[in-house]
Amino acid sequence: MTSASAADPLVSQGKAVTASSVEGSGFEAAKAVDGNASSRWASAEGHDPEWLRVDLGSTHTISRVRLNWEAAYAKSYRVQTSPDGSAWADVYSTTTGNGGIDDLTLSGSGRYVRVYGTARGTSYGYSLFELEVYGTTDGGNPPTTTTPTTTTTTTTNPPSGLGYPFGSRQTPYVAGILRPSGSTSTLDAAVVDYYQRWKSAFIRHNCNSAWSQVLATDADHAYVAEAQGYGMVVVATMAGADPDAHKIFDGFVKWKIDHPSSIDPDLMAAEQGADCKSTSGVDAATDGDMDVAYGLLLADKQWGSSGTYNYKQLAIKHINGIKRSEINPSTNLLRPGDWADSGDPRYYVTRSSDWMADHFRAFRKATGDSAWDTIRNAHQNLIKTMQQNFAPNTGLLPDFVERTNSTPRPPAGKVLEDELGDGKYWWNACRDPWRIGADAATSGDATSLAAARKVNTWAKSKFGGNPNNIKVGYQLNGTQLSSDVSEAYTAPFAVAATTDPGSQAWLDALWNKMVSTPIGGNDYFASSIQLQVMITVTGNHWVP
């Protein structure tokens, strides 16, 4: 128990309160200010950061905050005040919380008080029996009694300007995640430098100056959905480092709107030619759609949704389109695109590089649809199954998994793209250590951590701590398939390395390899992957 001696009256009981998330029915935010020490608010499990905010109704001088933690407590958290619910000032912080009751004497002023948890003390979530704020209204007048108001659990858009400028790291990773050695400013400068070179090499405004595109120089078509999704996520993340980010992003949005899938118009057509017209069936690809939706959610948090485009509304339409047209309803697994319907032989095929658990978490938060928890669990269970049954010593996943409705397995030959690689660790699966590791770093999820660490343990040993030994393609038992090299294979192992406290030297070697690798103008795929890996390993990836 942390002691406090302030004698001001309780001003928070029954006031309007919001939360970043709620574990489920019965654990609503209002339970933390209802004066009942047996009811409680609980956040979604296994995720950082989470917060609880109370609106005192008017500006108060605050002298004391009393937190009665349930077993799911915060190890690291801040108490913050705000005049408007947007700009926050810390009035207390700790990284050594141990649960119980924290009775804090402090000094602050604001209409809003927020408890902002950045590291959980358990594997669960955050849970408070009571949040009590003590103080007086400005001028020292005692507070008036108010009637409890209806609770909401949705977040508000940021004020004008930037919500998450690059380098701000407002959503810290879970405890124990590594970063490359060096100062934060040095790491960030390397990311910005690589971004500027990537932007010069690949971002275009062809055919229509209002459009933005990532030129997919090494793909089958000039523009592919995968590339546009990468562009949206990257540019929204780099706002603050790039003054043109907002304008470029809106060009991506216009491109998305102007190139709908012919099957589900809420999704984006997967391929466009040099004339900027959709081609090859004009249907959607799941990997691109996942990043497009995620990029729109980032934009909503970065710039708000009251400008030219309502990013949040567009994101939710896109997310619902993914659920409707790219999720198999019987397996809860992603299909390769909206074209893989029940009459297609690939209906029970899924691509491992699409299994983006952090995206599923963001979709759940944005829509409030618990189906995304079920979907995420299905993919994480499949990761465990495939590692245990087909790659127990390496953790490598194949590009595709077939027969997901019965006994999932790597295909023996071609199911979609490549006779050699569809059942191997090939040009899709090479992204998996990045995707799995990103969720492990941001959520601390035990399944993602275990999967990333398994791959990292194999990679560090297989390559002898030397990134130059990483080649293109492997069988799931670790047998090398090619003598070629590509940063599309090298870089993702760095994200997996961040999850292992014993891999600092290995991570540094991978980082130094990335920093010294020039961008090739004909290698959009590898360069785009490396840039996103650099963003992630430096602590600059965040989940909206």
Protein Blocks (a to p, Z undefined) as FASTA:
>chain_A
ZZdfbfbdcfkgopacddfbdfbghiafklmmnopakbccdddehiacddddddehiacd
dfbdcddddfbdcfbdcddddfklpaccdfbdcfkbgghjdddddddddfbdcdddfbdf
bfblcddfbacdddddehhiacdddddddddfbdcdddehjfbdghklpaccdehiacde
ddfklmmmmmmmmmmmmmmmmpccehiakbccdddfkbmbfbdfklmmmmmmmmmmmgoj
amklmmmmmmmmmmmmmmccfklmmbccfbdcfkopaeehiaacfklmmmmmmmmmmmmm
mnopabmbcfklmmmmmmmmmmmmmccfklopacfbfklcfkbcklmgccfklmcfklmm
mmmmmnopaklmmmmmmmmmmmmmmmmmmmmmnopacfbdchklmmgcddfbdfklomkl
mmmccfklmmmmmmmmmmmmmnopaklmmmmmmmmmmmmmmnnopaklpcehiafkopaf
bfcdcfklmmmmmmmmmmpmklmmmmmmmmmmmmmpccdfklmmlmmmmmmmmmmmnopa
ccZZ
